[in-house]
Amino acid sequence: MSSRARVLCTVLILVVSVACGGEPPQKEIQQARTAIEAAVAAGADRWAHEELTAAQDALKQADEAVSDRDYRLALNHALDSLERAQNASREATAKMTQAKEQADRGIGTATVTIASTRVKLKAAEGRAPARTVTAAHTAITTAEERVQEARTAYARSDWTAAGASAAAALQALSTVNAELDAFAPPPRARGRR
């Protein structure tokens, strides 16, 4: 084979290998897999399901492109999967933090509202009708049960359920608080000094 033919064969091999995309992007595919695992560990299956699913689909497409020896397309899908998995991790963390903060606030607000409702009830006893007093006792008991459910859910890291239970506690007290306000003793007049 002449040197010219060898050069031509080498160029042809290079063109074919470039057209096929070179080597499979194994490193990028593994990075995408690792990022998906991290996203799942961060709770993305619950808090960022759509973005996690897109990352998993892109990884599947990368694997299919490798099977088809379209390494350039495989690389594109692997990089897309990696980016989506990282986005899913960030989104899951942000949503989880927000839900936890809302549950904290809800439990705190419900606890304070129960205490203030008790004070209002004590002040209204003897002034309010028996049905209002009974309704207030029932609402306080219900609210305490909901707060306990919220704390239990919070301990399980189920911040969505904790927030919902705390909101239910506040709802149980809202009507009775308005009724008790009508029977609050008049404010004392301040005397002159």
Buried (B, 14 or more C-beta within 10 A) or exposed (E): EEEEEEEEEEEEEEEEEEEEBEEBBEEBBEBBBEBBEBBBEBBBBBBBEEBBBBBBBBBEBBBEBBEEEBBBBBBBBBBBBBBBBBBBBBBBBEBBEEBBEBBBEBBEBBBEBBEEBEEBBEBBBEEBEEEBBEBBBEBBEBBBBBBEBBBEBBEEEBBBBBBBBBBBBBBBBEEBBEBBEEBEEEEEEEEEE
